[in-house]
Amino acid sequence: MAGEADTELGVDLEGRSMNKMSLITRIRRRFKDSSGQSTTEYILILAIVVMIASKMRNKLQGSVDKAITGVDGVIQGTVSELGTQ
């Protein structure tokens, strides 16, 4: 139909660019449509978890290094005991 808006392209079917009122209407429609909100919420939660993990990285890395060093010591001790038998 003439004048009908294509919201994906931002132009109406006659090739005119959409005016500010049409942009505001599109934004309002997006906020009224709640079908994609759960996905957005999951993305936001994931972003928060990643930010917290990056802040705690040094502390976590130190703990992991200590654990690996401890396991390495146990393995080296066991190997040296097996080698002397």
C-alpha atoms as one frame of an Amber mdcrd trajectory, in Angstrom:
protein
   0.000   0.000   0.000   1.234   3.506  -0.737   2.879   5.207   2.216   3.083
   2.039   4.274   6.290   1.931   6.334   8.952  -0.728   6.136  10.363  -0.602
   9.673  13.381  -2.712   8.815  14.711  -0.328   6.181  13.568   2.919   7.761
  11.883   4.063   4.540   8.318   3.939   3.349   7.347   2.100   0.184   7.546
   5.318  -1.827  11.235   5.660  -0.946  10.902   8.535   1.537  12.883   8.421
   4.746  10.794   8.018   7.868  10.200  11.157   9.930  10.871  11.594  13.650
   7.326  10.716  14.613   7.609   7.385  12.837  10.880   6.708  14.679   9.220
   7.424  18.015   6.335   5.160  17.049   8.766   2.348  16.177  10.602   2.759
  19.496   7.331   2.634  21.436   6.322  -0.523  19.591   9.631  -2.143  20.469
   9.131  -1.445  24.177   5.540  -2.719  24.096   6.630  -5.988  22.464   7.847
  -8.192  25.318   8.632 -11.321  23.287  12.388 -10.675  23.223  12.750  -9.459
  26.783  13.728 -12.812  28.247  16.641 -13.103  25.825  17.730  -9.573  26.664
  17.552 -10.330  30.365  19.727 -13.421  29.924  22.285 -11.388  27.989  22.372
  -8.737  30.721  22.825 -11.358  33.434  25.623 -12.971  31.430  27.303  -9.586
  30.991  27.171  -8.979  34.755  28.635 -12.417  35.483  31.452 -11.809  32.993
  32.204  -8.410  34.556  32.348  -9.914  38.050  34.526 -12.787  36.835  36.934
 -10.383  35.150  37.186  -8.333  38.369  37.852 -11.490  40.407  40.252 -12.937
  37.846  43.481 -12.243  39.744  42.177 -13.688  43.013  40.772 -16.734  41.234
  43.941 -17.183  39.197  46.036 -17.198  42.391  43.812 -19.866  43.948  43.951
 -22.030  40.831  47.747 -21.664  40.635  48.087 -22.785  44.278  45.844 -25.785
  43.660  47.793 -26.799  40.550  51.098 -26.380  42.391  49.800 -28.584  45.206
  48.661 -31.290  42.803  51.983 -31.058  40.953  53.854 -31.515  44.246  51.823
 -34.609  45.099  52.436 -36.072  41.642  56.181 -35.349  41.798  56.390 -36.899
  45.281  54.569 -40.024  44.136  56.757 -40.351  41.047  59.964 -39.962  43.046
  58.763 -42.567  45.587  57.938 -44.996  42.792  61.339 -44.380  41.224  63.212
 -45.328  44.430  61.397 -48.627  44.893
